[in-house]
Amino acid sequence: MILVTGAAGFIGSNLIRALNRRGERDIIAVDDLSTGDRFRNLTDLAIADYFDKDEFLGVLPKLPALSQAFHQGACSDTMEHDGRFMLANNYRWTHALFDWCQQHRVPLVYASSAAVYGGASAFTEDPANELPLNVYGYSKLLFDQIVRRAMAQAGAGGLPAPVVGLRYFNVYGPGEQHKGRMASVAFHQYRQWHGEQCVRLFDGWDGWAPGGQSRDFVHVDDVVAVNLWFADQARSGRAISGVFNCGTGRAQPFNDVGLTVVNTLRSQAGQAALTLDQAVAAQWIRYFDFPDALKGKYQSFTQADLTHLRQIGCDQTFRSVQQGVASYVEWLSRLT
């Protein structure tokens, strides 16, 4: 039996879909469906049972033995200011699941976040680089610290069961439509194009050119593949524990995302691709003032350092923005 929390969410639902493709059907799904329409992400998936997150920890001891746990559930709203809620949801719940998995020797892969790096200029898994700008980033960092402490206390003998935290960078792709303002820029730009015949990007700020702020944009299928790689290592008896970056290792400007959205949609209409300058001149790409609410709380640059991930043998090939966003826009177009 495999556990997936955040099962109706963006990464969780894509993970279950990948498990189904492997023939896995004995999956326990956990989520909170009290608001929104996230249930739609579950309708075409095969699972064995579903539990609400608030009841799950209480029924966990009564469930069949688990072979693997994927903890993808969290409040991912970086603008959420309620620290008590964020820590109860993202830290305390995760800690309880971790304790149970260690006690029952169940391998655990959980979602951390590149938000732990905040305003850092280096993105290696080193405490010196961990400077979260919001309580969401801190909630993720706090649990990463618990894992590191447990590993240090276990020493050479290792933990009873492997535990891996994956620091996701900017994930995009199918299944994020329920996320509202926290959906990826590619998703919002696709909708902008159909509503306004243009895509919008931040103007220059803090030394960055218009649309020049750069992030490590990673397709959800690549994120899922890394999750499954770690689970496969545990299944084979290889005990890997630690916190690892999960991104492409490339920072690309938001301009690349916007231009890929524009040119993919133009291609669908039988129109020629444009350069960035041409798209801006034609106002297919438009810039707007950087929001005051984000100043001092915004990561203008992220780029995963994949050294540690590669050192343990994970050789996943990550899509570029041009590859991944184009395929995502094509997927969105098939829905409309």
TAPE-V332168 format. One record per backbone hydrogen bond with DSSP energy under -0.5 kcal/mol. NH is the residue of the N-H (numbers start at 1). CO is the residue of the C=O. Records with the same first field share a line. If there is no record, write none. Layout:
NH = CO / CO
This chain:
2 = 26
3 = 68
4 = 28
5 = 70
6 = 30
7 = 30
9 = 6
13 = 9
14 = 10
15 = 11
16 = 12
17 = 13
18 = 14
19 = 15
20 = 16
21 = 17
22 = 18 / 19
23 = 20
24 = 19
27 = 25
28 = 2
29 = 27 / 49
30 = 4
31 = 51
40 = 37
41 = 38
42 = 39
43 = 39 / 40
45 = 42
47 = 45
48 = 27
49 = 27
51 = 29
53 = 31
55 = 52
56 = 52
57 = 53
58 = 55
59 = 55 / 56
60 = 56
62 = 59
63 = 59 / 60
67 = 1
68 = 1
69 = 107
70 = 3
71 = 69 / 109
72 = 5 / 70
76 = 74
78 = 76
80 = 77
83 = 81
86 = 82
87 = 83
88 = 84
89 = 85
90 = 86
91 = 86 / 87
92 = 87
93 = 88
95 = 91
96 = 92
97 = 93
98 = 94
99 = 95
100 = 96
101 = 97
102 = 98
103 = 99
104 = 100
105 = 102
106 = 101
107 = 105
108 = 162
109 = 69
110 = 164
111 = 71
112 = 110 / 166
114 = 168
116 = 113
117 = 114
118 = 115
119 = 131
120 = 117
126 = 124
129 = 126
130 = 127
131 = 129
133 = 115
138 = 134
139 = 135
140 = 136
141 = 137
142 = 138
143 = 139
144 = 140
145 = 141
146 = 142
147 = 143
148 = 144
149 = 145
150 = 146
151 = 147
152 = 148
153 = 149
154 = 150
155 = 151
157 = 154
158 = 155
164 = 108
165 = 242
166 = 110
167 = 165 / 244
168 = 112 / 166
169 = 246
170 = 216
171 = 169
172 = 218
176 = 173
179 = 176
180 = 177
182 = 179
183 = 180
188 = 184
189 = 185
190 = 186
191 = 187
192 = 188
193 = 189
194 = 190
195 = 191
196 = 192
197 = 192 / 193
198 = 192
199 = 284
201 = 286
203 = 288
205 = 208
208 = 205
211 = 202
212 = 209
214 = 300
215 = 252
217 = 215
218 = 170 / 216
220 = 172
222 = 219
223 = 219
224 = 220
225 = 221
226 = 222
227 = 223
228 = 224
229 = 225
230 = 226
231 = 227
232 = 228
233 = 229
234 = 230
235 = 231
236 = 232
237 = 234
238 = 233
239 = 237
240 = 238
241 = 239
242 = 163
244 = 165
246 = 167
252 = 215 / 250
254 = 213
255 = 211
256 = 253
257 = 253
258 = 254
259 = 255
260 = 256
261 = 257
262 = 258
263 = 259
264 = 260
265 = 261
266 = 262
267 = 263
268 = 264
269 = 265
270 = 267
271 = 266
279 = 275
280 = 276
281 = 277
282 = 278
283 = 280
284 = 279
285 = 279
286 = 199
288 = 201
294 = 291
295 = 291 / 292
297 = 294
300 = 298
302 = 214
305 = 123
306 = 304
310 = 306
311 = 307
312 = 308
313 = 310
314 = 309
315 = 313
318 = 316
324 = 320
325 = 321
326 = 321 / 322
327 = 323
328 = 324
329 = 325
330 = 326
331 = 327
332 = 328
333 = 329
334 = 330
335 = 331 / 332
336 = 332 / 333
